[in-house]
Amino acid sequence: MNTDHLVSREELANNNGLGRRTASIEPWVSAEDLALVLAVSTDWVYEKAASGNLPSYKFGGHRRFRVSEVEDWACEHASGKMAGMTRSRSGDFA
């Protein structure tokens, strides 16, 4: 039996067995969690997401969000002190 195509445990631990390092997948957050972070109501989050104003995805009837996309959206739509701020590669605002 030829096992040349199999990936070693070391390769899996180091780079997911893909032969190169890959970025980790950003976790999804729920509307409830996002509402807590943004200090708004869950209804507001659902309303903005359903209208397409807030970036979101639906999986099996559940709406999910990527924090990085919501942060980008907030920078574009913010008023006051955050307006005009950009996020650096490290994720900090400048």
N, C-alpha and C positions, 0 to 999 in steps of 0.2 A: 504494500500500500504506500503510495507516494504522499508524503505529508509536507512537501515543500510549500504548498499554498496555505498551510495553517499558520496562525499568528501566535507568537509566544506570549506568555503571561507578561513578560517585560514590555513588549511592544504595546500590549493592551493598556498597561498601567501608564506608560509614557505618552501615548498618542492615540488612544482609541483603536489601535490596529489599522489605521488608515495610511500608514507609511509617512505621515507628516503630522505636525501638531495642528490641532484644530481649536478654534475658539469654543469656549463653553457655551452652551445654549442658555439664553436668558430665560429665567423662569416666568411663567404667566402669573398674573395676579387677578383676583376676582374684583367685581365692582364694589363689593363691600370693603375690601382691603384698600382699594384705590380711593374710595370716599373718605376713609380714615386719614390717609396720607394727605389728601387735598383739603381736608377739613370742610367738606361739602356733604350734602345728603346723598344717599344711595340713589334716590330718585333722580337727582340732578345728573349723576354719572350715567345712569341708564338712558335718560332723555338725550343727553349730548351724544352718547355712543350710537343710539338708534337713529338719530338724525344725520349721522356721519360727520359731526363736528369734532368728535373725540375719537382718535384712532383705537379700534378694537376689532376683535375677532370672535366669531361664534363657533363653539364646538358642542355639538349635541344639545343645543338649546341653552348653553351656558356662555355668557359673554366673558371674554378674558382680555387682558391688557398687558402690553409690554411697557414697563416703567420707562425705559429709555425713549420710547416713542411718545409717551405722555409728557415727559420732560421737554422734549423738543417742541411738542405742541404748545405747552405752557409758555415756553420762551417766545414763541411766535405770537401768542394771543394775550400775553400778560400786559397789564397796565401798571403804572407806577414804577417802583424801584427796579423790578426785574426786566422791564422793557428794554430791549436793545442788548441784553446780556447774551453771551454765547457760552456754550459748554465746551470745556477743553477736552482733550483726549482722555484725561484722567477722570472725567465726569464732574469736575469742579466747575463752577461758574466763574467767568472772568468779566 
